[in-house]
């Protein structure tokens, strides 16, 4: 598998911040992605009702193929960033830098969360 520079840098941060059981856990990473996606939608004015309607819509359809869905996420995120006048690369780099600066806080939050729960 070939990965991008940004993905490599995020993986380096994950390995520095969490044990392998956390950084490589697909369910955990999926829940954190969904949390961030919902926070972005909320920040852009998406209502709870619209979010729930979309959950029902998506879960009423056949399960997708992860590689294809990643492509869809990347294209729609880039489009949303353009519509919102946000530089996607700068936003990602800024958040990664911020995460490096707060590893201890992030570790403490991870240690305090209910294990096996999708909630942070």
KEKOL-890451 format. One record per residue: residue number from 1; residue in one letter; z, y, x of N, C-alpha, C, O in turn. Coordinates in nm, 2 decimals. Each point is the difference from the previous one (the first is absolute). Layout:
<atoms>
[NUM, 'a', [Z, Y, X], [Z, Y, X], [Z, Y, X], [Z, Y, X]]
...
</atoms>
This chain:
<atoms>
[1, 'x', [0.00, -0.12, 0.08], [0.00, 0.12, -0.08], [0.00, 0.12, 0.09], [0.08, 0.02, 0.09]]
[2, 'x', [-0.17, 0.07, -0.12], [0.00, 0.13, 0.07], [0.06, 0.11, -0.09], [-0.03, 0.01, -0.12]]
[3, 'x', [0.12, 0.07, 0.18], [0.07, 0.10, -0.08], [-0.02, 0.14, 0.06], [-0.03, 0.01, 0.12]]
[4, 'x', [0.04, 0.09, -0.20], [-0.02, 0.14, 0.04], [0.11, 0.04, 0.09], [0.11, -0.06, 0.00]]
[5, 'x', [-0.13, 0.17, 0.07], [0.10, 0.06, 0.08], [0.12, 0.04, -0.08], [0.12, -0.02, 0.04]]
[6, 'x', [-0.14, 0.08, -0.16], [0.12, 0.04, -0.08], [0.08, -0.12, -0.05], [0.12, 0.00, 0.01]]
[7, 'x', [-0.19, -0.10, -0.05], [0.06, -0.13, -0.04], [0.08, -0.06, 0.12], [0.12, -0.05, -0.02]]
[8, 'x', [-0.17, 0.06, 0.13], [0.07, -0.05, 0.12], [0.13, 0.08, 0.03], [0.10, -0.06, 0.03]]
[9, 'x', [-0.11, 0.19, -0.05], [0.11, 0.09, 0.03], [0.11, -0.03, -0.11], [0.12, 0.01, 0.03]]
[10, 'x', [-0.16, -0.03, -0.15], [0.09, -0.03, -0.11], [0.07, -0.13, 0.03], [0.12, -0.02, -0.02]]
[11, 'x', [-0.20, -0.08, 0.06], [0.06, -0.13, 0.03], [0.10, 0.01, 0.12], [0.10, -0.07, -0.01]]
[12, 'x', [-0.13, 0.15, 0.11], [0.10, 0.02, 0.11], [0.13, 0.06, -0.06], [0.11, -0.04, 0.05]]
[13, 'x', [-0.12, 0.14, -0.14], [0.12, 0.06, -0.05], [0.07, -0.11, -0.09], [0.13, -0.01, 0.01]]
[14, 'x', [-0.20, -0.07, -0.09], [0.07, -0.10, -0.08], [0.08, -0.10, 0.09], [0.11, -0.03, -0.03]]
[15, 'x', [-0.17, -0.01, 0.14], [0.06, -0.09, 0.09], [0.12, 0.06, 0.07], [0.10, -0.07, 0.03]]
[16, 'x', [-0.10, 0.20, -0.01], [0.11, 0.07, 0.07], [0.11, 0.02, -0.10], [0.12, 0.01, 0.03]]
[17, 'x', [-0.15, 0.00, -0.16], [0.10, 0.04, -0.10], [0.06, -0.12, -0.07], [0.12, 0.00, -0.03]]
[18, 'x', [-0.19, -0.10, 0.00], [0.05, -0.11, -0.08], [-0.01, -0.14, 0.07], [-0.08, -0.02, 0.09]]
[19, 'x', [0.16, -0.07, -0.13], [-0.02, -0.14, 0.05], [-0.13, -0.06, -0.06], [-0.05, 0.05, -0.10]]
[20, 'x', [0.00, -0.15, 0.16], [-0.13, -0.06, -0.05], [0.01, -0.05, -0.14], [-0.10, 0.01, -0.07]]
[21, 'x', [0.22, -0.05, 0.02], [0.01, -0.04, -0.14], [-0.02, 0.11, -0.10], [-0.03, -0.03, -0.11]]
[22, 'x', [0.04, 0.15, 0.16], [-0.03, 0.12, -0.09], [-0.14, 0.05, 0.02], [-0.07, 0.02, -0.10]]
[23, 'x', [0.03, 0.01, 0.23], [-0.13, 0.06, 0.02], [-0.11, -0.09, -0.03], [-0.11, 0.05, -0.03]]
[24, 'x', [0.12, -0.18, 0.03], [-0.11, -0.09, -0.03], [0.01, -0.06, -0.14], [-0.08, -0.09, -0.03]]
[25, 'x', [0.18, 0.13, -0.05], [0.01, -0.06, -0.13], [-0.10, 0.07, -0.10], [0.02, 0.12, -0.03]]
[26, 'x', [-0.11, -0.20, -0.01], [-0.11, 0.06, -0.09], [0.05, 0.06, -0.13], [-0.04, 0.10, -0.04]]
[27, 'x', [0.14, -0.17, -0.02], [0.06, 0.05, -0.13], [0.07, 0.14, 0.03], [-0.02, 0.09, -0.08]]
[28, 'x', [0.10, -0.09, 0.18], [0.06, 0.13, 0.04], [-0.10, 0.11, 0.02], [0.02, 0.11, -0.05]]
[29, 'x', [-0.12, -0.14, 0.13], [-0.10, 0.11, 0.03], [-0.07, 0.04, -0.12], [-0.04, 0.11, -0.02]]
[30, 'x', [0.01, -0.21, -0.07], [-0.07, 0.03, -0.13], [0.09, 0.09, -0.08], [-0.05, 0.10, -0.06]]
[31, 'x', [0.18, -0.13, 0.05], [0.09, 0.09, -0.08], [0.01, 0.14, 0.05], [0.00, 0.10, -0.07]]
[32, 'x', [0.00, -0.09, 0.21], [0.01, 0.14, 0.06], [-0.13, 0.07, -0.03], [0.00, 0.12, -0.02]]
[33, 'x', [-0.11, -0.19, 0.03], [-0.13, 0.07, -0.02], [-0.01, 0.05, -0.15], [-0.04, 0.11, -0.02]]
[34, 'x', [0.08, -0.20, -0.07], [0.00, 0.04, -0.14], [0.09, 0.12, -0.03], [-0.03, 0.09, -0.07]]
[35, 'x', [0.15, -0.09, 0.13], [0.09, 0.11, -0.01], [-0.06, 0.13, 0.04], [0.01, 0.10, -0.07]]
[36, 'x', [-0.07, -0.10, 0.19], [-0.06, 0.12, 0.05], [-0.12, 0.04, -0.08], [-0.02, 0.12, -0.02]]
[37, 'x', [-0.06, -0.21, -0.03], [-0.12, 0.03, -0.08], [0.05, 0.07, -0.13], [-0.06, 0.09, -0.05]]
[38, 'x', [0.17, -0.15, -0.01], [0.05, 0.06, -0.12], [0.06, 0.14, 0.02], [-0.02, 0.09, -0.08]]
[39, 'x', [0.08, -0.07, 0.20], [0.05, 0.13, 0.04], [-0.11, 0.10, 0.01], [0.01, 0.12, -0.04]]
[40, 'x', [-0.12, -0.16, 0.10], [-0.12, 0.09, 0.02], [-0.05, 0.03, -0.14], [-0.04, 0.12, -0.02]]
[41, 'x', [0.02, -0.22, -0.07], [-0.05, 0.03, -0.13], [0.09, 0.10, -0.07], [-0.05, 0.09, -0.07]]
[42, 'x', [0.18, -0.11, 0.07], [0.10, 0.09, -0.06], [-0.01, 0.14, 0.06], [0.00, 0.09, -0.08]]
[43, 'x', [-0.01, -0.08, 0.21], [-0.01, 0.13, 0.06], [-0.13, 0.07, -0.04], [0.00, 0.13, 0.00]]
[44, 'x', [-0.10, -0.20, -0.04], [-0.13, 0.06, -0.04], [-0.01, 0.01, -0.16], [-0.10, 0.03, -0.05]]
[45, 'x', [0.22, -0.04, -0.01], [0.00, 0.03, -0.15], [-0.02, -0.12, -0.09], [-0.01, 0.02, -0.12]]
[46, 'x', [0.00, -0.14, 0.17], [-0.02, -0.12, -0.08], [0.13, -0.03, -0.08], [0.11, 0.00, 0.06]]
[47, 'x', [-0.12, -0.01, -0.19], [0.12, -0.02, -0.08], [0.04, -0.15, 0.01], [-0.08, -0.09, 0.04]]
[48, 'x', [0.20, 0.07, -0.08], [0.06, -0.14, 0.00], [-0.08, -0.08, -0.10], [-0.03, -0.12, 0.02]]
[49, 'x', [-0.01, 0.18, -0.13], [-0.07, -0.07, -0.11], [-0.14, -0.04, 0.05], [-0.05, -0.11, -0.02]]
[50, 'x', [-0.02, 0.20, 0.10], [-0.13, -0.04, 0.05], [0.02, -0.11, 0.11], [-0.09, -0.09, 0.00]]
[51, 'x', [0.19, 0.10, 0.08], [0.02, -0.11, 0.10], [0.03, -0.13, -0.07], [-0.06, -0.10, 0.04]]
[52, 'x', [0.14, 0.10, -0.14], [0.03, -0.13, -0.07], [-0.13, -0.05, -0.07], [-0.02, -0.12, -0.01]]
[53, 'x', [-0.06, 0.21, -0.05], [-0.13, -0.05, -0.06], [-0.09, -0.06, 0.10], [-0.06, -0.10, -0.03]]
[54, 'x', [0.06, 0.16, 0.15], [-0.08, -0.06, 0.11], [0.05, -0.14, 0.05], [-0.07, -0.09, 0.03]]
[55, 'x', [0.21, 0.08, -0.03], [0.06, -0.13, 0.04], [-0.05, -0.11, -0.10], [-0.04, -0.11, 0.04]]
[56, 'x', [0.05, 0.14, -0.17], [-0.04, -0.09, -0.10], [-0.15, -0.03, 0.01], [-0.04, -0.12, -0.01]]
[57, 'x', [-0.04, 0.22, 0.04], [-0.15, -0.02, 0.02], [-0.03, -0.10, 0.11], [-0.07, -0.09, -0.01]]
[58, 'x', [0.13, 0.12, 0.13], [-0.02, -0.08, 0.12], [0.05, -0.14, -0.02], [-0.07, -0.09, 0.04]]
[59, 'x', [0.19, 0.07, -0.09], [0.05, -0.13, -0.02], [-0.06, -0.08, -0.11], [0.02, -0.12, -0.02]]
[60, 'x', [-0.11, 0.19, -0.06], [-0.07, -0.07, -0.11], [-0.14, -0.05, 0.05], [-0.07, -0.06, -0.08]]
[61, 'x', [0.04, 0.08, 0.21], [-0.13, -0.03, 0.06], [0.02, -0.12, 0.10], [0.12, -0.02, 0.04]]
[62, 'x', [-0.23, -0.04, 0.00], [0.02, -0.11, 0.10], [0.05, 0.06, 0.13], [-0.03, 0.12, 0.03]]
[63, 'x', [0.09, -0.20, 0.05], [0.06, 0.04, 0.13], [-0.12, 0.03, 0.09], [-0.09, -0.08, 0.01]]
[64, 'x', [0.10, 0.18, 0.07], [-0.10, 0.04, 0.09], [0.01, -0.07, 0.14], [0.09, -0.08, 0.02]]
[65, 'x', [-0.18, 0.11, 0.07], [-0.01, -0.05, 0.13], [0.06, 0.10, 0.09], [-0.05, 0.12, 0.01]]
[66, 'x', [0.16, -0.15, 0.07], [0.07, 0.10, 0.08], [-0.09, 0.09, 0.09], [0.02, 0.12, 0.00]]
[67, 'x', [-0.11, -0.18, 0.07], [-0.09, 0.08, 0.09], [-0.08, 0.10, -0.08], [-0.01, 0.12, 0.04]]
[68, 'x', [-0.04, -0.16, -0.16], [-0.08, 0.10, -0.08], [0.09, 0.10, -0.06], [-0.04, 0.12, 0.00]]
[69, 'x', [0.16, -0.15, -0.03], [0.10, 0.09, -0.06], [0.04, 0.10, 0.10], [0.03, 0.12, -0.03]]
[70, 'x', [-0.01, -0.16, 0.16], [0.03, 0.09, 0.11], [-0.11, 0.11, 0.01], [0.03, 0.12, 0.02]]
[71, 'x', [-0.15, -0.17, -0.02], [-0.11, 0.09, 0.00], [0.00, 0.11, -0.11], [-0.02, 0.11, 0.02]]
[72, 'x', [0.05, -0.16, -0.14], [0.01, 0.09, -0.11], [0.11, 0.10, 0.01], [-0.01, 0.12, -0.03]]
[73, 'x', [0.13, -0.17, 0.09], [0.11, 0.09, 0.02], [-0.04, 0.11, 0.10], [0.03, 0.12, -0.02]]
[74, 'x', [-0.10, -0.16, 0.13], [-0.03, 0.10, 0.10], [-0.10, 0.10, -0.05], [0.01, 0.12, 0.03]]
[75, 'x', [-0.11, -0.17, -0.11], [-0.10, 0.10, -0.05], [0.06, 0.09, -0.10], [-0.02, 0.12, 0.00]]
[76, 'x', [0.10, -0.17, -0.09], [0.06, 0.09, -0.10], [0.11, 0.09, 0.06], [0.02, 0.11, -0.05]]
[77, 'x', [0.05, -0.16, 0.15], [0.10, 0.09, 0.07], [-0.08, 0.12, 0.07], [0.04, 0.11, -0.01]]
[78, 'x', [-0.15, -0.14, 0.07], [-0.08, 0.10, 0.07], [-0.05, 0.10, -0.10], [0.00, 0.12, 0.02]]
[79, 'x', [-0.05, -0.17, -0.14], [-0.05, 0.08, -0.10], [0.11, 0.09, -0.06], [-0.02, 0.12, -0.03]]
[80, 'x', [0.14, -0.18, 0.01], [0.11, 0.08, -0.06], [0.04, 0.11, 0.10], [0.03, 0.11, -0.04]]
[81, 'x', [-0.02, -0.15, 0.17], [0.03, 0.10, 0.10], [-0.10, 0.12, 0.00], [0.04, 0.11, 0.02]]
[82, 'x', [-0.17, -0.14, -0.03], [-0.10, 0.10, -0.01], [0.02, 0.09, -0.12], [0.00, 0.12, 0.01]]
[83, 'x', [0.03, -0.18, -0.12], [0.02, 0.08, -0.13], [0.13, 0.08, 0.01], [0.01, 0.11, -0.06]]
[84, 'x', [0.08, -0.16, 0.14], [0.13, 0.07, 0.01], [0.01, 0.09, 0.12], [0.10, 0.07, 0.03]]
[85, 'x', [-0.21, -0.06, 0.05], [-0.01, 0.08, 0.12], [0.11, -0.04, 0.10], [0.07, 0.09, 0.06]]
[86, 'x', [-0.06, -0.22, -0.04], [0.10, -0.05, 0.10], [-0.08, -0.07, 0.11], [-0.09, -0.08, -0.03]]
[87, 'x', [0.12, 0.10, 0.15], [-0.07, -0.07, 0.11], [0.08, -0.13, 0.02], [0.11, -0.01, 0.04]]
[88, 'x', [-0.18, -0.10, -0.08], [0.06, -0.13, 0.00], [0.05, -0.05, 0.14], [0.11, -0.05, 0.01]]
[89, 'x', [-0.19, 0.08, 0.09], [0.04, -0.04, 0.13], [0.13, 0.08, 0.05], [0.09, -0.06, 0.06]]
[90, 'x', [-0.09, 0.19, -0.08], [0.12, 0.08, 0.03], [0.12, -0.04, -0.07], [0.11, -0.01, 0.05]]
[91, 'x', [-0.12, -0.02, -0.18], [0.11, -0.05, -0.08], [0.06, -0.13, 0.05], [0.12, -0.01, 0.01]]
[92, 'x', [-0.21, -0.08, 0.02], [0.04, -0.13, 0.05], [0.07, 0.01, 0.14], [0.11, -0.06, 0.02]]
[93, 'x', [-0.17, 0.14, 0.07], [0.06, 0.02, 0.13], [0.14, 0.07, -0.01], [0.09, -0.04, 0.07]]
[94, 'x', [-0.09, 0.14, -0.16], [0.13, 0.07, -0.02], [0.11, -0.09, -0.05], [0.12, 0.01, 0.05]]
[95, 'x', [-0.15, -0.10, -0.15], [0.10, -0.09, -0.05], [0.04, -0.10, 0.10], [0.12, -0.03, 0.01]]
[96, 'x', [-0.21, -0.02, 0.07], [0.03, -0.10, 0.10], [0.10, 0.07, 0.11], [0.09, -0.07, 0.04]]
[97, 'x', [-0.12, 0.19, 0.00], [0.08, 0.07, 0.09], [0.14, 0.02, -0.06], [0.10, -0.02, 0.07]]
[98, 'x', [-0.09, 0.06, -0.19], [0.13, 0.01, -0.07], [0.07, -0.13, 0.00], [0.13, 0.00, 0.01]]
[99, 'x', [-0.20, -0.11, -0.04], [0.07, -0.13, 0.00], [0.06, -0.04, 0.13], [0.11, -0.05, 0.01]]
[100, 'x', [-0.18, 0.08, 0.10], [0.05, -0.03, 0.13], [0.13, 0.08, 0.03], [0.09, -0.05, 0.06]]
[101, 'x', [-0.08, 0.17, -0.12], [0.12, 0.08, 0.02], [0.12, -0.04, -0.08], [0.11, 0.05, 0.02]]
[102, 'x', [-0.14, -0.14, -0.12], [0.12, -0.03, -0.09], [0.01, -0.15, -0.01], [0.04, -0.05, -0.11]]
[103, 'x', [-0.06, -0.03, 0.22], [0.01, -0.14, -0.01], [0.14, -0.05, -0.04], [0.01, -0.09, -0.08]]
[104, 'x', [0.10, 0.16, 0.13], [0.13, -0.05, -0.03], [0.03, 0.02, -0.15], [0.06, -0.08, -0.07]]
[105, 'x', [-0.11, 0.19, 0.01], [0.02, 0.03, -0.14], [-0.07, -0.10, -0.08], [0.05, -0.05, -0.10]]
[106, 'x', [-0.18, 0.01, 0.14], [-0.08, -0.10, -0.08], [0.07, -0.13, 0.02], [0.00, -0.08, -0.10]]
[107, 'x', [0.05, 0.04, 0.21], [0.06, -0.13, 0.02], [0.13, -0.01, -0.09], [0.02, -0.10, -0.06]]
[108, 'x', [0.05, 0.21, 0.05], [0.12, 0.00, -0.08], [-0.03, -0.02, -0.15], [0.06, -0.07, -0.07]]
[109, 'x', [-0.17, 0.14, 0.03], [-0.04, -0.02, -0.14], [-0.05, -0.14, -0.03], [0.03, -0.06, -0.10]]
[110, 'x', [-0.10, 0.00, 0.19], [-0.05, -0.13, -0.01], [0.12, -0.10, -0.01], [0.00, -0.10, -0.08]]
[111, 'x', [0.10, 0.12, 0.17], [0.11, -0.09, 0.00], [0.09, 0.01, -0.13], [0.06, -0.10, -0.04]]
[112, 'x', [-0.07, 0.21, -0.03], [0.08, 0.02, -0.12], [-0.07, -0.04, -0.13], [0.07, -0.01, -0.10]]
[113, 'x', [-0.20, -0.01, 0.11], [-0.07, -0.03, -0.12], [0.02, -0.14, -0.05], [0.04, -0.09, 0.08]]
[114, 'x', [-0.05, 0.06, -0.21], [0.02, -0.13, -0.05], [-0.12, -0.09, 0.05], [-0.11, 0.02, -0.02]]
[115, 'x', [0.15, -0.13, 0.10], [-0.10, -0.09, 0.05], [-0.07, -0.08, -0.11], [0.06, -0.05, -0.09]]
[116, 'x', [-0.19, 0.04, 0.11], [-0.08, -0.07, -0.10], [-0.04, 0.08, -0.12], [-0.07, -0.05, -0.09]]
[117, 'x', [0.11, 0.18, 0.09], [-0.03, 0.09, -0.11], [-0.12, 0.08, 0.04], [-0.02, 0.04, 0.11]]
[118, 'x', [-0.06, 0.00, -0.21], [-0.11, 0.09, 0.03], [0.04, 0.14, 0.02], [-0.07, 0.09, 0.05]]
[119, 'x', [0.20, -0.06, -0.09], [0.05, 0.14, 0.01], [0.04, 0.03, 0.14], [0.05, -0.09, 0.08]]
[120, 'x', [-0.07, 0.22, -0.04], [0.04, 0.04, 0.14], [0.15, 0.01, 0.02], [0.04, 0.03, 0.11]]
</atoms>
